[in-house]
Amino acid sequence: MRPGEPPRPSRTVEVADNLPGVVAVRDSKDPAGPALAFAPGAWRAFVTHFTDRP
């Protein structure tokens, strides 16, 4: 961010990977809002898709 530039909205998610058999993901700005639940293998595939890009 440059001086005098307005702040940008945050695009942060929280990932809970300490639950048995599920990975929960939610918007960190709305912790009481909805969460997405993924099977661990599906979450791994999703993350791998974006981290293995050049």
Backbone torsions as a table, in degrees:
resi	resn	phi	psi	omega
1	MET	NA	137.5	179.6
2	ARG	-94.5	154.9	176.5
3	PRO	-56.6	136.0	179.9
4	GLY	83.2	-6.9	179.2
5	GLU	-82.7	136.2	179.6
6	PRO	-66.2	148.9	179.2
7	PRO	-64.2	145.3	178.2
8	ARG	-92.0	147.7	177.0
9	PRO	-63.9	143.9	179.4
10	SER	-77.1	142.1	177.4
11	ARG	-121.7	65.0	-174.4
12	THR	-112.1	138.4	173.9
13	VAL	-119.4	155.9	174.4
14	GLU	-108.4	138.0	-179.1
15	VAL	-119.7	122.4	176.4
16	ALA	-104.0	108.0	-180.0
17	ASP	-110.8	20.0	-178.8
18	ASN	-106.1	15.8	179.1
19	LEU	-101.2	141.3	-177.8
20	PRO	-67.5	118.6	173.2
21	GLY	77.6	8.4	-178.3
22	VAL	-150.5	147.9	171.9
23	VAL	-117.9	119.7	-178.2
24	ALA	-102.6	139.3	-178.1
25	VAL	-131.4	134.2	178.0
26	ARG	-144.6	163.6	176.5
27	ASP	-74.3	121.8	-177.0
28	SER	-67.5	-19.8	178.2
29	LYS	-80.9	-13.0	-178.1
30	ASP	-135.0	67.1	-174.8
31	PRO	-62.7	-21.8	177.8
32	ALA	-88.5	-4.9	-178.3
33	GLY	-78.9	-171.4	-177.3
34	PRO	-68.2	157.6	176.5
35	ALA	-127.2	150.4	172.6
36	LEU	-97.1	142.1	178.5
37	ALA	-119.6	128.7	-179.3
38	PHE	-121.0	147.8	166.8
39	ALA	-68.5	145.7	-177.8
40	PRO	-53.2	-40.3	179.1
41	GLY	-66.1	-38.3	178.1
42	ALA	-66.9	-39.8	178.0
43	TRP	-64.3	-43.8	178.0
44	ARG	-58.4	-44.7	179.9
45	ALA	-63.5	-41.4	178.7
46	PHE	-61.7	-49.8	-178.9
47	VAL	-65.3	-42.0	-179.8
48	THR	-61.4	-38.2	179.8
49	HIS	-56.7	-39.0	-176.7
50	PHE	-91.6	-23.7	-178.5
51	THR	-88.3	-18.3	-179.5
52	ASP	-91.7	11.2	179.9
53	ARG	-84.0	146.5	179.2
54	PRO	-67.2	NA	NA
